[in-house]
Amino acid sequence: MEEVTAAAAAFVGTHFLLSHPFRGGIVGRIGERGFLLVYSLVAFATLGWLASAYRRAPATPPLWWVGDGIWAVATLIMLAASVLLLGSLIGNPALPSGGAPVKAPAEPRGVFAVTRHPMMWSFALWGVAHILVYPIAANIVLAASIIILALVGAALQDRKKERLQPESWPAWERRTSFWPFAAIIAGRARFGGFRPHDLAGGVVLWLAATWAHWPLAGWAAGVWLWIL
């Protein structure tokens, strides 16, 4: 467990350090492409260490009993995460574009009405669902690292965008919300406007990803728990 914790800290910590305080200095020395190479190598190395440590960690007793009720909740959480992820892939002003920033829409709709960081929240929800259904120590550390990386990373991304896009990003923040549904509850956004690929793609991804647990991990997940 000590190695899993150390690997998780390295994975999350190096991501934050390279993405924010160290980025400018490294880019100044070796350029953007050099930075991306260093960033990718460090990310893959620390992720590989985390995966290796996780596989070798002992299976400690679960912290709670996981019955059909928890499985049903986790299954719905993963469906929401899949819709957020697919919806975040098109028209997302938070994604790096490699050129001119993606223009934020005039009105947040679909997944962007739910949260301005749908991709990051999809990763966080993945972590929550996996803690719920597999509450052993190593898995909690692994999933918690993904949750921290996603949500703290999203908050830091807001601060970075405010500096880089002072004319547009604060206005987008005022129309949207970091926390899911907060803008809708406050009346700044309206629920609805999901695109076909948001919903249909999300459902397909949800079914495929949960089915893949059976051949890859040896146990069923999602709706397949009650089908297979």
C-alpha positions as CSV (number, residue, x, y, z in Angstrom):
1,M,0.0,0.0,0.0
2,E,2.9,2.4,0.7
3,E,4.1,1.9,-2.9
4,V,0.6,2.5,-4.3
5,T,0.3,5.7,-2.3
6,A,3.8,6.9,-3.4
7,A,3.0,6.1,-7.0
8,A,-0.3,7.9,-6.9
9,A,1.3,11.0,-5.3
10,A,4.0,11.0,-8.0
11,F,1.4,10.7,-10.8
12,V,-0.8,13.5,-9.5
13,G,2.1,15.7,-8.2
14,T,4.2,15.6,-11.4
15,H,1.1,16.4,-13.5
16,F,0.4,19.5,-11.5
17,L,4.0,20.7,-11.3
18,L,4.6,20.2,-15.0
19,S,1.3,21.7,-16.1
20,H,1.6,24.9,-14.0
21,P,4.7,26.1,-12.1
22,F,7.3,24.3,-14.2
23,R,5.7,24.6,-17.6
24,G,7.0,28.1,-18.5
25,G,10.6,27.4,-17.6
26,I,10.7,24.1,-19.4
27,V,9.0,25.5,-22.5
28,G,11.5,28.4,-22.5
29,R,14.4,26.0,-22.5
30,I,13.3,23.2,-24.9
31,G,10.3,24.6,-26.6
32,E,6.6,23.4,-26.7
33,R,7.4,20.2,-28.4
34,G,10.2,19.3,-26.0
35,F,7.9,20.1,-23.1
36,L,5.1,17.8,-24.5
37,L,7.7,15.0,-24.9
38,V,8.9,15.5,-21.3
39,Y,5.4,15.7,-20.0
40,S,4.3,12.6,-21.9
41,L,7.3,10.5,-20.7
42,V,6.8,11.5,-17.1
43,A,3.0,10.9,-17.3
44,F,3.5,7.4,-18.8
45,A,6.3,6.5,-16.4
46,T,4.3,7.5,-13.3
47,L,1.1,6.0,-14.6
48,G,2.9,2.8,-15.3
49,W,4.4,2.7,-11.8
50,L,0.9,3.3,-10.3
51,A,-0.6,0.5,-12.4
52,S,2.2,-1.9,-11.5
53,A,2.0,-1.1,-7.8
54,Y,-1.8,-1.4,-7.9
55,R,-1.6,-4.9,-9.5
56,R,0.9,-6.1,-6.8
57,A,-1.0,-4.6,-3.8
58,P,-2.7,-7.0,-1.5
59,A,-6.5,-7.2,-1.7
60,T,-7.5,-5.8,1.7
61,P,-10.9,-6.4,3.2
62,P,-13.6,-4.1,1.7
63,L,-14.7,-1.2,3.8
64,W,-18.4,-1.9,3.2
65,W,-20.6,-4.6,1.7
66,V,-21.5,-4.0,-1.9
67,G,-25.0,-5.1,-2.8
68,D,-27.3,-4.5,-5.7
69,G,-28.3,-1.0,-4.4
70,I,-24.7,0.3,-4.6
71,W,-24.2,-1.4,-8.0
72,A,-27.3,0.3,-9.3
73,V,-26.1,3.7,-8.1
74,A,-22.6,3.2,-9.5
75,T,-24.1,2.1,-12.8
76,L,-26.1,5.3,-13.1
77,I,-23.1,7.3,-12.2
78,M,-21.1,5.7,-14.9
79,L,-23.9,6.4,-17.4
80,A,-23.7,10.1,-16.5
81,A,-19.9,10.0,-16.7
82,S,-20.1,8.5,-20.2
83,V,-22.5,11.2,-21.5
84,L,-20.3,13.9,-20.0
85,L,-17.2,12.5,-21.6
86,L,-18.7,12.1,-25.1
87,G,-20.3,15.5,-24.9
88,S,-17.0,17.1,-23.9
89,L,-15.2,16.0,-27.1
90,I,-16.9,18.5,-29.5
91,G,-17.2,22.2,-29.0
92,N,-15.4,22.2,-25.6
93,P,-13.7,25.6,-25.0
94,A,-11.7,24.1,-22.2
95,L,-9.8,21.6,-24.5
96,P,-6.4,22.6,-25.8
97,S,-6.7,23.5,-29.5
98,G,-3.1,23.9,-30.7
99,G,-4.0,27.2,-32.2
100,A,-6.7,29.8,-31.7
101,P,-8.8,29.0,-28.6
102,V,-12.1,27.2,-29.2
103,K,-14.8,29.9,-29.0
104,A,-17.3,29.4,-26.1
105,P,-20.9,29.1,-27.3
106,A,-23.2,32.0,-26.6
107,E,-25.4,29.8,-24.4
108,P,-24.3,26.8,-22.5
109,R,-26.4,23.8,-23.6
110,G,-26.2,20.0,-23.0
111,V,-23.2,18.9,-21.0
112,F,-21.9,22.4,-20.8
113,A,-25.0,23.6,-19.0
114,V,-24.4,20.9,-16.5
115,T,-20.7,21.9,-15.9
116,R,-18.1,23.8,-17.9
117,H,-15.7,20.9,-17.2
118,P,-17.7,17.8,-18.4
119,M,-14.6,15.8,-19.2
120,M,-12.9,16.4,-15.8
121,W,-16.2,15.5,-14.0
122,S,-16.5,12.3,-16.1
123,F,-13.2,11.2,-14.7
124,A,-14.1,12.2,-11.2
125,L,-17.4,10.3,-11.4
126,W,-15.5,7.3,-12.7
127,G,-13.5,7.4,-9.5
128,V,-16.5,7.7,-7.3
129,A,-18.3,4.8,-9.0
130,H,-15.2,2.5,-8.7
131,I,-14.7,3.4,-5.0
132,L,-18.4,2.5,-4.4
133,V,-18.2,-1.0,-5.9
134,Y,-14.7,-1.9,-5.0
135,P,-13.9,-0.4,-1.6
136,I,-10.5,-1.9,-0.9
137,A,-7.5,0.3,0.1
138,A,-5.5,0.1,-3.1
139,N,-8.5,0.9,-5.3
140,I,-9.6,3.8,-3.1
141,V,-6.1,5.4,-3.4
142,L,-6.1,4.8,-7.1
143,A,-9.6,6.2,-7.7
144,A,-9.0,9.1,-5.3
145,S,-5.9,10.1,-7.2
146,I,-8.0,10.3,-10.4
147,I,-10.7,12.4,-8.6
148,I,-8.1,14.8,-7.2
149,L,-6.3,15.1,-10.5
150,A,-9.5,15.8,-12.4
151,L,-11.2,18.3,-10.1
152,V,-8.1,20.2,-8.9
153,G,-6.9,20.2,-12.4
154,A,-10.2,21.7,-13.6
155,A,-10.0,24.5,-11.0
156,L,-6.4,25.3,-12.0
157,Q,-7.4,25.3,-15.6
158,D,-10.0,28.0,-14.8
159,R,-7.3,30.2,-13.3
160,K,-5.0,29.6,-16.3
161,K,-7.8,30.4,-18.8
162,E,-8.6,33.6,-16.9
163,R,-5.0,34.7,-17.5
164,L,-4.8,33.6,-21.2
165,Q,-8.3,34.5,-22.3
166,P,-9.3,37.5,-20.1
167,E,-11.8,38.7,-22.7
168,S,-13.8,35.5,-23.0
169,W,-13.2,33.0,-20.2
170,P,-14.6,35.0,-17.2
171,A,-17.8,35.6,-19.3
172,W,-18.0,31.8,-19.9
173,E,-17.5,31.2,-16.2
174,R,-20.4,33.5,-15.4
175,R,-22.7,31.6,-17.7
176,T,-21.7,28.2,-16.5
177,S,-20.6,26.4,-13.2
178,F,-17.7,24.4,-11.9
179,W,-20.0,22.2,-9.8
180,P,-22.6,20.1,-11.8
181,F,-26.0,21.7,-12.0
182,A,-25.1,24.8,-10.0
183,A,-25.6,27.1,-13.0
184,I,-29.0,25.5,-13.7
185,I,-30.1,25.8,-10.1
186,A,-29.0,29.4,-10.1
187,G,-30.9,30.1,-13.3
188,R,-27.8,31.0,-15.4
189,A,-28.3,28.0,-17.7
190,R,-31.1,25.7,-18.8
191,F,-31.1,22.0,-18.7
192,G,-31.4,20.4,-22.1
193,G,-30.0,20.8,-25.6
194,F,-28.0,17.6,-25.6
195,R,-26.7,16.6,-29.0
196,P,-27.3,13.2,-30.5
197,H,-23.6,12.2,-30.0
198,D,-23.8,13.2,-26.3
199,L,-26.6,10.8,-25.5
200,A,-26.3,8.0,-28.1
201,G,-22.5,8.0,-27.9
202,G,-22.6,8.1,-24.1
203,V,-24.9,5.1,-23.9
204,V,-22.8,3.1,-26.4
205,L,-19.6,4.0,-24.5
206,W,-21.3,3.1,-21.2
207,L,-22.5,-0.3,-22.5
208,A,-19.1,-1.1,-24.1
209,A,-17.0,-0.1,-21.2
210,T,-19.0,-1.9,-18.6
211,W,-19.2,-5.0,-20.8
212,A,-15.4,-5.0,-21.2
213,H,-15.0,-5.6,-17.5
214,W,-16.0,-9.2,-18.0
215,P,-13.3,-10.3,-20.5
216,L,-10.6,-7.9,-19.1
217,A,-11.2,-8.2,-15.3
218,G,-13.2,-11.4,-15.0
219,W,-16.3,-9.9,-13.4
220,A,-19.3,-8.2,-14.8
221,A,-20.1,-4.5,-14.3
222,G,-23.0,-2.1,-15.0
223,V,-26.2,-3.6,-16.4
224,W,-24.2,-6.7,-17.4
225,L,-24.0,-7.6,-13.7
226,W,-27.6,-8.7,-14.0
227,I,-27.4,-10.0,-17.6
228,L,-24.3,-12.1,-17.8
